[in-house]
Amino acid sequence: MFQALHSRCDGLSRRSVLEIGSLGFLGFSLAQWQRLKAASTSADTSCIFVWLDGGPSHLETFDLKPEAPIEVRGTFQAIPSKVPGVHVCEHLPRIARLMDKVTLIRTLTSEIGEHDQAGHYWNTGYRPTPAVSYPSFGSVVSKAKGTGAALPPYVAVPSPRPYMGPGYLPGSYSPFTVGGDPSRPDYKVRDLDLPVGFTEERLRSRQSMLARIDSFERALQDHPKAKDRDSYFEQAYRLVTSPQAKAAFDLAKEKPETRKRYGHYRLGQSCLLARRLIEAGARFVSVVDTGWDTHTQIAYNLTYGFPGKLPGLDQAYSALIEDLSERGLLKKTLVVLMGEFGRTPKVNPSGGRDHWPRANSMLLAGGGVLGGQVIGRTDHNGELPAEDPVTPQDLARTLYTLLGVDPDQTFKTPDGRPIKLVDGGNFVRKAVSG
């Protein structure tokens, strides 16, 4: 029985001197480090994080093994890309043509093979624990960089996974969730308009009243929840009273040919909405695409239907990269494409592949990343990294650095416990230095 598709900076601080002291270990020259700092801070880099929820198979996407036995290689063929010697799946021809703009990492690796726990690990850089809920990349970027604009700094399209929230940070660093299906003709982002009978004048009056109440509370006690509530209200007020912010969410303002380019389906229009939001000033946009948990009939489940998981990904992702590039936005927008783990090297008796956290692939583009290269290599069967393994801590340190966020800073939990933003991990230098 076939599986359902949708089941799942010149001044140097003491810290800078210490960083430079470790450059030899990371393989950087001082000049390379300064270029990286310039790319990640002066460009004010934002991020579009495309999350393939369910665990996309590396062996059916970006790490095919055509010389392996049939039970390992599966039925898909490898095709050449624009980068000599780099091959991808036959169902990703558009991505193949833009691989010169992309860095492919083939050796993501961890030990966690359960969906939400693995998702938490890769979205935070921390192993999940019942004691502490760690903040996701988007929430950290929202706190570290923020925005004075009306648009929320962190947006989830259409909806975030449970591990994409603020963790121990205040709730005001949660993603604004657009909800629904952006590809529907009647699609409209919720919570962008005032309630019926609620005028802007009345909203300003309520804002003033809330400010007086909170001022009184703070005179008694500097309570985190009062600050959090004030931040929530301020964000909401700016959003519902700003025509420019609301316009950023309106896909109807795009030309029909642009919407067609991305594809009239959920992932395509979600990627288009992400581009509009980044263009309007959002700092971090998560695009979540479900349906990648392929335990049965993997070839069928990745290609069947409209438009099919792989063909849909091919059109949406290629349109996003090309559109950002044509608009001059790619250099200051880091685009990440990944899921929570790969799939087992051998096809199971049901014609699918099961969870496999030991090896997985991802794509990085824009935001200072050097395109046209492959980082890491897995063994003959795609079972384990043979060189250059990349852990969740490595990825977290790399993404934060590229986004101009100090990975060595310390945040505090509500009870005052200090926690490093990233505990360990190495910067994946090949992503920017070649």
Secondary structure, 3 states (H helix, E strand, C coil): CCCCCCCCCCCCCHHHHHHHHCHHHHCCCHHHHHHHHHHHHCCCCEEEEEEECCCCCHHHCCCCCCCCCHHHHCCCCEEECCCCCCEEECCCHHHHHCHHHEEEEEEECCCCCCHHHHHHHHHHCCCCCCCCCCCCHHHHHHHHCCCCCCCCCEEEECCCCHHHCCCCCCHHHCCEECCCCCCCCCCCCCCCCCCCCCCHHHHHHHHHHHHHHHHHHHHHCCCHHHHHHHHHHHHHHHHHCCHHHHHHCCHHHCCHHHHHHHCCCHHHHHHHHHHHHHHHCCCEEEEEECCCCCCECHHHHHHCCCCCHHHHHHHHHHHHHHHHHHCCCHHHEEEEEECCCEECCCCCCCECCCEECCCEEEEEECCCCCCCEEECEECCCCCCEEECCECHHHHHHHHHHHCCCCCCCEEECCCCCEEECCCCCCCCCHHHHC
